[in-house]
Amino acid sequence: MGGGPGGLFTAWHLERLAAAPVAITILEASSRLGGKVVSPTFAAAPVRYEAGAAELYDYSPVGDDPLRQLVQSLGLPTAPLTGASVCLAGRRIANLDDAQAELGSDCRRALVEFDAWARGAMSPGEFYASGSDLAVASDATPLAATLAGLQEPAVRRYLETMIHSDLATEPAATTTGYGLQNYLMNDPAYMRLYRIAGGNEQLVAAIAERLAAVVRLDATVTEITPAANGRLAVAWHTGGRPLCEEFEVVILALPIPPLSAIAFADATLAEAIGQHIAHHNHPAHYLRITLLLDRPVAGVPGEDDYLMLDAFGGACLYVESSRDPLGRHGVLGWLLGGNAAAEWADASEEELVAAALDSLPEPLAPCRGQVLEARVHRWTGAVSGVPGGWHPLPADRRHRPSAAHSNVLVVGDYLYDSTLNGVFDSAEYVAGWVAAELTATQSPSSGSL
Amino acid sequence: MIAHDRDQSDLKQEPAAAVGIPAGLPGTASLRRLPLSSTVAIDLLAVAVEAAADTGGPPESVADIIREWATTQALDPAAGVSAAPIVVPLYGCLVAWSAGRAAVVGPGERLGQLEDAVADFATHEATLRDAEQRATALLDTIEADAGAAFEIDHASGDRRIELAARYREAVAVGRRLALVAPAVHAAPVHPPTLASQLGERLRERARLVERHELAVGRADLAERVTEACGQRAADSGIARRQTGLEWAIVVLLIVQTALMLVDLLAWRGSS
């Protein structure tokens, strides 16, 4: 269930890992594949932008990076994404020298001390292993409590601004461990960011093209019922028409909200899924505002691809047109996270655009009069603010909510780190499990998913 | 900071720049020749300006002059440099670099850090460029040398001094590349400073890592070939000495045998 990255990655892994061909069916409630990976084009000009996941993580400086290897093997061109600037009250802080000039020597020292503490608390190897069963227990103290311990309010504000849009939630609603991950991802020794040139959606499109699976779009799953033969009867409707089909294994590659909407006829299974949802239900929110400008963006400080703004409680401003230096248009994209994204989700497009333009730092102020078209994408509750939960479970329990129903498995970014890399790992884990089970039962050719 | 302890003794002299501050720059502009080692220097133009409110960087008029100044040097055939200059806008500053010439533009209090970073980069780049040129020169000879790794004649044996010199050069180039490797492959600094950000961007734009790997490959190849030739020449010398020794032993054995025969005949005659 789910034609987002989780469902596609799982099918892709399973087709390669299974010892014999597996009949896979992907049920997707919407009319497109890709989920949160969306790279649409403006109407006013053929300019592409990212409406969902903006970047992928490159772990290759630390260890194997199977997603990076997949992207390379698919022949998709990539480009690095860099950004070091945090704008506080309209002043840009891009390095320690700026921090000293804008915030003072004490703040510079405090930032260096915090960085040393963060790196001591989580090494690159531990960062790389986070989410897996090899990970050391991360600090489950609320992030807000850790940040409250900082003496300098300006340093606290700087750090909150730096990580807020990545957290997609408020510091009080997530763990210090997750906060540290989102801080340390700025250090190239831990990981680097990259994007797929021409749009991240090419990744899911390339995978979908290579799948032998049957894809059913506009198919909303309503109920899952264990059948007498050990299979699972999946009921869904498409265009108001109810349908039902039996499968040997069901993999739920859905975000928490649509997962919650499915009815499970078996009481044990329903209770297990309920517990799974309760453990992982930490809704976090994104909202993206993207503006097409009539000319390339001028005044981009320091060639950054993105910068962090203190507006909206901490937002990321992507200078999307930096991805196309020869383009005739400019594109600016705001990524709001956390409470701000939820609060602004009901605002009209005009209100959102006006607020976004107001937040532009001074060098980008001329862009206010250059807007050709605006697009808004609301991702309310689309990710988890505490991926893995406050106290992460072992990988097998995360992916198999009910021990009594070993043929019901879940895949999701919320089980790892709310990223594409996380859902890729999750999909690989489940596909490996299913492939092993199919091999063990000696009935691979009859396996349906 | 500039690493003055590096071995720069035989780096080639950088081409001299036409000295003079370009017209149109503010009065804060200064030009000086910055020595990187006893034999290497660059012309460093420093211009103190405040960031323009509209762009967040130096005024466009200043930036244009700086780009042109760096380009003029970079395309000067007399300087032996044809690569385009590297121009890095960086958080309210602007840095232009080409071999032998660099310009830094930014707020006065930041110029010192920028100059240090540029000088540091220029030192490593000059070292690498020198090693690249020497490695390339070595490559020109290895095809001719390669034959000597398999066929040794009297003339080849006489080339061992030449081969030894070439081997020493290959080792020296390898050593130079090994010395500059930590700077070329330095991990990004976190949290960054303005100087570290500039250094990283210059390294990336000048493709130091790729150039270093290529030069190491060339130096390794030259070292392997000349080492093989040298080994062959040494083996040949040893073989020749061995042959002489064997002949001497043969002669001594013949003499000894002859003396034994004489001795035997004398003994028979007396008995």
Contacts between the chains, C-beta under 8 A, distances in Angstrom:
chain1	res1	chain2	res2	distance
A	84	B	192	6.1
A	84	B	197	6.9
A	85	B	91	7.4
A	92	B	56	7.4
A	92	B	91	6.9
A	92	B	92	8.0
A	94	B	91	4.5
A	94	B	192	7.8
A	94	B	194	7.8
A	94	B	197	7.3
A	95	B	91	7.1
A	95	B	191	7.1
A	95	B	192	4.7
A	95	B	193	5.3
A	95	B	194	5.0
A	95	B	196	7.5
A	95	B	197	5.8
A	96	B	191	5.4
A	96	B	192	7.0
A	96	B	193	5.0
A	97	B	110	6.9
A	97	B	113	6.8
A	97	B	193	5.6
A	97	B	194	4.5
A	98	B	91	7.0
A	98	B	194	7.5
A	99	B	191	7.9
A	101	B	109	7.9
A	111	B	191	6.2
A	112	B	191	6.6
A	115	B	190	6.9
A	115	B	191	5.3
A	186	B	190	7.1
A	187	B	188	7.9
A	187	B	190	4.0
A	188	B	187	7.3
A	188	B	188	4.2
A	188	B	190	6.7
A	189	B	187	5.9
A	189	B	188	7.2
A	189	B	190	6.6
A	298	B	55	6.4
A	299	B	54	6.5
A	299	B	55	4.5
A	299	B	56	5.2
A	299	B	57	7.6
A	301	B	56	4.8
A	301	B	57	7.6
A	301	B	91	5.8
A	301	B	92	7.1
A	302	B	89	6.7
A	302	B	90	5.2
A	302	B	91	4.0
A	302	B	92	7.8
A	302	B	197	7.7
A	303	B	88	7.8
A	303	B	89	6.1
A	303	B	90	7.5
A	303	B	201	8.0
A	361	B	56	7.9
A	362	B	53	6.3
A	362	B	56	7.2
A	363	B	53	7.7
A	363	B	54	6.9
A	363	B	55	5.9
A	363	B	56	3.2
A	363	B	57	7.9
A	366	B	54	6.8
